[in-house]
Amino acid sequence: MSDNVVNLRQVTKKFGSLTAVNNADLEIERGELITLLGPSGCGKTTTLRMIAGFETPTEGVVELNGNDVSDVPPYERDIGMVFQYFALFPHMTVADNIAFGLKMKGVDQSEIDDRIEEVLEMVSLPEVGDRYPENLSGGQQQRIALARSLVVEPDVLLLDEPLSSLDKKLREEMRMEIMRLHRELNVTMVYVTHNQTEALAISDRMAVMNDGEIRQVGAPTEVYQEPAGEFVADFIGSANLVDGTITSNTDSYEIATELDVDITAGPDTSVHDGNLEDGNSVTILLRPERLSLQSGSGNGTNTLSGTLREVTYLGSSAEYFVELADGTEVQVTSPVRGTIDVSPGDEVTVSFDPDAPILLGDQ
């Protein structure tokens, strides 16, 4: 059996003159949890719906287990689907909701009863089989939606923004639940979200999308530390982006910037595009957590002076927003225990080590 459960081969989906997904290529390995991540309208849900069979590609091929299923209806694909708003039948008990797919497959009632009991234990709700959805909390309803999809033992479980309708605490609990089920069942999951934190936390790999195109596929650490261009850099996490020109690339990269400040990037810095010769343009990505803030103005290598405009406290960390002389805003994130005594309007200095910059060459 192929190691890939899902293959998208040059898949395009058009709705009239609108191209929702453009020439998408993606291979999804058996047993992995991959997220389709991007802003609203980027094509991630349309991509998921083509895997599910709810949409047919305009061009290209969707494969499941090596078979072309581009024109195969959803009920003939070995998939489970969890929707954003649960989609439970309100007139059915929890047990009947879970049993629905099994009955459609003609499974014997005694086996249905056993599998309902098993899957309710799996989602930690063993006593709710005779209740109706309206008697459950939002988190419980989402667990039942998961159970209903898992009980048919699908080859692929598709999840479309499954946590977006829950509050923060429930989202975190359900995120852990999905990770636990994935680990214990080793089921292939394709998970659509626009929440970067969620995607970074749960993914084996991420496929970042924008304007209908897959911009980068990789492990969370790879996508965060080695983004494939400015969009990915800016969308995943927080980003300070500075344009510059390479003036030297011998032992390290020396870069003249639009800020009238020279920046040194050490030999161990992360470089996305290796074509960084003298005179070439480069975009410098500085993650806020890699920067340090000091009171007063300063100068020197990898030092930026400016005025503190705002401080936002987030519990465990604080975000500082610094305006440089040319109006550029730089964000610095520090643990609260490491905060300094500064207030909006104070002169401050932002500094960073030579291995902090991430260099993005010509895209």
TORKOLFI-165207 format. One record per residue: y, z, x of N, C-alpha, C in turn; residue in one letter. Coordinates in steps of 0.2 Angstrom, whole numbers, plus 5000, padded with zeros to 4 digits. Atoms other than C-alpha are relative to their C-alpha. Layout:
N
YZXYZXYZXA ...
// end
This chain:
363
499450005004500050005000500650005004M 499450004996501749965006500450065001S 499649944999502850095014500750004995D 499550005004504250035003499849994993N 500150005008504250074984500549954997V 499550055003505849974980500349965006V 499750054996506549824988500549964996N 499550045003508249744983500149945005L 499950064995508349564991500649964997R 499450045002510049484990500250004993Q 499949995007510349554973500750004998V 499350005003511949504963499950014993T 499949995007512449554946500749984998K 499450025002513849464937500050014992K 499950005007514549504920500649954998F 499550055000515549344916500349995007G 499750024993516849324930500050065004S 500149944996516549504936499450015004L 500649984996515349534950500050075001T 500149935000514749704948499650025007A 500449984994513449704963500049935003V 499950064996513649574977499550005006N 500550014994512149524988499850065003N 500349934998511349694989499349995003A 500749994997509949725001499950075002D 500249934999509049885001499350015000L 500749985000507349955006499950084999E 500149935001506850124999499350025001I 500749994998505350205007499750054995E 500449965004503950294998500250085002R 499949934999504350484996500750025002G 499449984998506150475001500550014994E 499449995005507750534991500649975003L 499550044998509050404993500650004995I 499449995005510850424985500349935000T 499550055001511850274979500750034999L 499349965000513650344983500649955000L 499450045000515350274979500450024995G 499549995006516850274968499849974994P 500250035007516850234950500149935000S 499950075000516650054947499749965006G 500250044994515850014964499349974999C 500750035002514149954956499450045001G 500649964998513050094960499550014993K 500450005006512450124942499749944998T 500350065001512249944939499449985004T 500550014996511149934954499450044998T 500549965003510150084947499749974994L 500350035006509949994930499649945002R 500550054998509249844939499450025002M 500749984998507949944947499650034994I 500449975006507550024930499849944996A 500150065005507549854921500450004994G 499550015005508949884910500549955001F 499650064999509949744918499649965004E 500450054996509249584925500549975005T 499650034995509949514942500249934998P 499750075000511049364941499749965005T 500350034994510349314958499650065004E 500449954996509049394970499450034996G 500749975002507449494968500050085000V 500149935000507049674963499250015000V 500749995000505349724969499850085000E 500349935000504249884965499349995003L 500750004997502749914976499849925002N 500150074997502949734983499949954995G 500050045005502949654966500749984997N 499350025003504449554959500050024993D 499949985007504949644943500749984997V 499350015002506649564941500049994992S 500050025007506149504923499650054996D 500549965003504949644919500450064996V 499749955004505549764905499950075002P 500049944998505849944908499350044999P 500749975002504250004899499449985004Y 500650024996503149904910500150025008E 499949984993503849974926499850085001R 500349944999503150134933500650055003D 499449964998504850234933500150054995I 499749955005505650384926500750005001G 499350005000507450404922500350064997M 499649945003508650554920500749985000V 499450035002510250514912500550065001F 499549954999511950604914500150054995Q 499949955006511950674897499450014996Y 500649975002510150724896499649954995F 500350055005509750604881499350034997A 500649975004508450724873500149994993L 500050015008507950694855500150074997F 499849935003508850834845499550024995P 500549985005507550824831499350025002H 500749994997506050854843500150075004M 500049944996505551014851500049985007T 500050024993505551024870499349975001V 500750034999503650994870499949934998A 500050075003503850844859500449955004D 499650044996505250774870499649985006N 500450014994504150794885499449964999I 500650045001502650724877500149924998A 499950075003503550564871499749945004F 500250064995503250454886499250005000G 500850004999501350514887499749974994L 500350035006501050474869500149924999K 499950085000501850294871499549975005M 500550034996500550274885499350014997K 500649995003499150334874499650055003G 500449954997498650484883499750054995V 500349955004497450604875500450064999D 499649945002498250754866499850065004Q 500249944996497250884876500349995007S 499750014994497850804892500850015000E 499350005001499650794885500250085000I 499949935000499550984882500050035006D 500149974993498951024899500649985005D 499450034996500350914907500650034998R 499349975002501750984897500050085002I 500149934997501151164902500250005007E 499950014993501151104920500749995002E 499450024998502751024920500650054998V 499649955002503651164911500050065005L 500049954994503051284925500349975006E 499750044994503651154938500750015000M 499350005001505451164931500250084998V 499849935001505351354929500250024993S 499849985007505451354910499450004995L 500750015003503651394904500050024993P 500049975007504151484887500449964995E 499550035005505351354879499749944996V 500350065003504051224873500249994992G 499950005008504351264854500750004998D 499349995002506251274855500349925000R 499750065001507451134851500649995005Y 499550014995508751054863500650044999P 499349975002510251134854499950085002E 500049934999509551304858499950025008N 500050004993509551274877500749995003L 499450014996510951294890500049935003S 500050074996511551134899499549995005G 500550014994510551174914499350004998G 500650015003509051204904499849934997Q 500150065003509251044895499949955006Q 500150044994509350954912499450015003Q 500749994997507751034918499549974995R 500450035005506950974902500049925001I 500050084999507550794905499749985007A 500450014994506850814923499250004998L 500849995001505150874916499849944996A 500250055004505150734903499849935005R 500150064996505350604917499450015005S 500549994995504150684929499350014997L 500649995003502750714917499649945000V 500450075000502250524917499849985007V 500250014993502050544936500249935002E 499850064998503150394940500049995007P 500050024993503150294956500750025003D 499350004998505050304956500450044995V 499649965005506250434948500749985001L 499350034999507950364945500550064996L 499649955003509350494942500849975000L 499450035001511050434935500550054999D 499549945000512450564939499750064996E 500349955004511250694933500450074999P 499749935000512350844937500850004998L 499250005001514150784933500250034993S 499849965006514150864915499950075001S 500149934999513751034922500650035004L 499549974996514951164929499750015007D 500150004993515051204947499350045002K 500649964998513751344948499349974997K 500650035002512451254937499949945004L 500150064995512751094948499650025006R 500349984994512251194963499350024999E 500749985001510751274955499549944999E 500450065002510151104948499949965007M 500150044994510451024965499450035004R 500649974997509251154973499449984997M 500650015004508051124959499749935002E 500250074999508050934962499749995007I 500350004993507750964981499450035000M 500749965000506351084978499549954997R 500550045003505450964966499949945004L 500250064995505650814978499650025006H 500449984995504950914992499350024998R 500749985002503450984982499649944998E 500450065003503050824973500049945004L 499950054995503550704987500149934995N 499850065004504150584973500649965002V 499550054998505250434977500650014995T 499449995005507050474970500649965002M 499450034999508550364968500550034996V 499549955003510050464964500749975001Y 499350035000511750394959500550064999V 499549955000513250504962500749975003T 499350014997515150494966500250065004H 499949944997515050664973499850005008N 500250004993515050664993499750065002Q 500349944998514650844995499250004997T 500650005003513150824983499549955004E 500450054997512550664992499850025007A 500149974994512750745009499450055000L 500449945000511750895004499349984998A 500650015002510250814996499649945003I 500350074998509950645004499650005006S 500350024994508650585016500449945003D 499550064997509750425017500549994994R 499550015005511350375008500149925001M 499850075000511850195003500750014997A 499350005002513750195002500249934997V 499850065003514450064990500850004999M 499350015002516149994987500149934998N 499950065002516749844977499449964999D 500650045001514949794973499649995006G 500450014993514349794991499850075003E 500349944996513249915001500450005007I 499650004994514449965015499650035006R 500349974995513250075025499450044997Q 500649965001511450145024499850045006V 500249964995510950295034499950074998G 500049935001510550475036500750034999A 499349975001511950595030500450015007P 499649994994512350645048500249945003T 499850064997512350465054500649974996E 499450035003513550405040500650045001V 499549964999514650555042500349995007Y 499850004993514750545061500149935003Q 499950074997514650355064500149964994E 499950045006515450275048500149935002P 500050084999515350085047500749984997A 499350035002517250055045500450064996G 499549965003518750135037499850034993E 500149985007518150145019499550065000F 500549955000516550245023500350065004V 499749944997517550355035500450044996A 499549975005518850395022499750034994D 500349985007517650415007499650065002F 500549954998516350525016500450065003I 499649944997517250695019500749985000G 499350014999519050705024500149975007S 499950044994519750595037500849995002A 499350024997521350575048499949935004N 500150074997521450385053500649985003L 499550024996522550325067499949945003V 500150064997522750155073500350005007D 499850004993522850115092499849945003G 500250064996522549995106499750035006T 500349984994521350025120500449985006I 499650024994522250035137499550015006T 500550004995520750085147499350034998S 500749985002518850105145499550015006N 500549994994518150155162499650064999T 500449945001517550335162500150034993D 499949985007518350375145500449944997S 499650045004519350285132500750035000Y 499349985001521250295134500349954995E 499850045006522150235118500750024999I 499349995003523950205114500049994993A 500050005008524350245096500749994997T 499450015004525650205083500450075000E 499649935000526150395084500450015006L 499749994993526850365102499750055004D 500449954996525550485108499449965003V 500650024997524150435120499450054998D 500549965002522450495115499449985005I 500550014996520950515126499350024997T 500749995004519150495119499550005006A 500450004995517850555131499449965000G 500650055000516250465136499450024995P 500549995005515150555123500350004993D 499750015007516350515109499549954996T 500350045004515550425094500449934999S 499750075001515850235094499649964995V 500350045005515450135079499949925003H 500050074997515849965087500150005007D 500050004993515449935105500549965003G 499550054998516749795107500750035001N 499349964999518149915113500249985008L 499750024994518849815128500750025001E 499349994999520549845136500449954995D 499650045004521849775124499849994993G 500350005007520749785108500350054996N 499749955005521349865092499450054998S 500549955002520450025087500350054995V 499749955004520550145073499650075002T 500249944997520350325078499950054993I 500249955006519450445065500050075003L 500049934998519850635067499850044994L 500249965005518850745056500450075000R 499649945000519950895050499750065003P 500349944997518651025056499950005007E 500050014992518750955074500650015003R 499449994998520550995075500250075000L 499749934999521451155081500750004998S 499350005002523151215075500350065004L 499649944997524351325085500750004998Q 499349995002526051395081500449975006S 499550034996527551305089499849935003G 500150074998527751135097499750005007S 500350014993526751075112499949935002G 500150074998526350925122499450005005N 500550004996524950865133499549954997G 500550045002523350765131499750024993T 500349995006522650745113500450064996N 499649955003524150855106500549964996T 499650035005525150815091500550054997L 499549955002526750905086500349984993S 499750015007527450925068500250064996G 499849955004527951025054499550024994T 500549985005526751125043500349994993L 499750015006527051065025499650044994R 500449965005525651155015499450035003E 500649964999524251275016499650014994V 500549995006522751275004499450045002T 500549954999521551425004499449984996Y 500650025004519751374999499550065000L 500549954999518951545001499750015007G 500249994993517951525017500449965005S 499650044996519151395024500749994998S 499350025002520951345024500249935002A 499750064998521751175024500750005002E 499350004997523351145034500249924999Y 499850075001524350985030500750005005F 499450004995525550945045500349935000V 499750074999526850805045500349995007E 499850024994527150725061500749975000L 499350035000528850655067500149944996A 499950065003528550485060499850004993D 500150005007528050545043499250004999G 500750005001526150535046499750074998T 500349945001525150675038499350015003E 500649984997523750765047499750064997V 500449955003522450875039499650045005Q 500449964995521751025049499650054995V 500449955003520251135042499850055004T 500249944996519951305049499650054996S 500249955004518851445044500550064999P 499549955001519851585036500150055005V 500049954994519351705050500449985006R 499750034994520151585062500749984998G 499350025002521851565053500550035004T 499549984996523451585061500650024996I 499549985004525051665055500649955000D 499550055001526051515050500249984993V 499850015007527051465034500349935000S 499750075001527651295027500750005003P 499450014996529151235037500050025007G 500049984992528551305054499849945004D 500250054995528351195069499350025002E 500749984998526551185074499749945004V 500350054996525451085086499250004998T 500750015001523751005082499749975006V 500450034993522550975097499349994998S 500850025001520750915099499749985007F 500450024994519450895112499949935001D 500150074999519050725120499449974996P 500550035003517450715111500150004992D 499849995008518250745093500149934997A 499950065004518850565090499449964999P 500550055001517650445082500449935000I 499650064999518150265087499749944995L 500250065004518050115074500349945003L 499750074997518249945082500149964995G 499950055004518649785074499549994995D 500550005005517749775057499949934998Q 
// end
